[in-house]
């Protein structure tokens, strides 16, 4: 069923859709790793005796990632 649906839309093979799916999946994995790194770094800075810089690092980093994701959805990419 999946092959019929994609071939009806594309009029050819599914290679393009498979590439887009793999590219999106890679983007999600890398965004997760980046977000995790930012949160862990902020927690480490906060626990090492600097709560304000740690909390700023964590919240600004995560807010930047969320903003980039929401703007991407508005553009329709």
For each residue, the residues with C-beta under 8 A, 3 or more apart:
1: 4 5
2: 5 6 14
3: 6 7 14
4: 1 7 8
5: 1 2 8 9
6: 2 3 9 10 14 17
7: 3 4 10 11 12 13 14
8: 4 5 11
9: 5 6
10: 6 7 13 14 16 17
11: 7 8
12: 7 16
13: 7 10 16
14: 2 3 6 7 10 17 18
15: 18 19
16: 10 12 13 19 20
17: 6 10 14 20 21
18: 14 15 21 22
19: 15 16 22 23
20: 16 17 23 24
21: 17 18 24 25
22: 18 19 25 26
23: 19 20 26 27
24: 20 21 27 28
25: 21 22 28 29
26: 22 23 29 30
27: 23 24 30 31
28: 24 25 31 32
29: 25 26 32 33
30: 26 27 33 34
31: 27 28 34 35 65 69
32: 28 29 35 36
33: 29 30 36 37
34: 30 31 37 38 65
35: 31 32 38 39 61 62 65
36: 32 33 39 40
37: 33 34 40 41
38: 34 35 41 42 57 58 61 62 65
39: 35 36 42 43 58 61 62
40: 36 37 43 44
41: 37 38 44 45 57 58 61
42: 38 39 45 46 54 55 56 57 58 59 61
43: 39 40 46 47 54 58
44: 40 41 47 48 54
45: 41 42 48 50 53 54 57
46: 42 43 50 51 53 54 55 58
47: 43 44 54
48: 44 45 54
49:
50: 45 46 53 54
51: 46 54 55
52: 55 56
53: 45 46 50 56 57
54: 42 43 44 45 46 47 48 50 51 57 58
55: 42 46 51 52 58 59
56: 42 52 53 59 60
57: 38 41 42 45 53 54 60 61
58: 38 39 41 42 43 46 54 55 61 62
59: 42 55 56 62 63
60: 56 57 63 64
61: 35 38 39 41 42 57 58 64 65
62: 35 38 39 58 59 65 66
63: 59 60 66 67
64: 60 61 67 68
65: 31 34 35 38 61 62 68 69
66: 62 63 69 70
67: 63 64 70 71
68: 64 65 71 72
69: 31 65 66 72 73
70: 66 67 73 74
71: 67 68 74 75
72: 68 69 75 77
73: 69 70 76 77
74: 70 71
75: 71 72
76: 73
77: 72 73
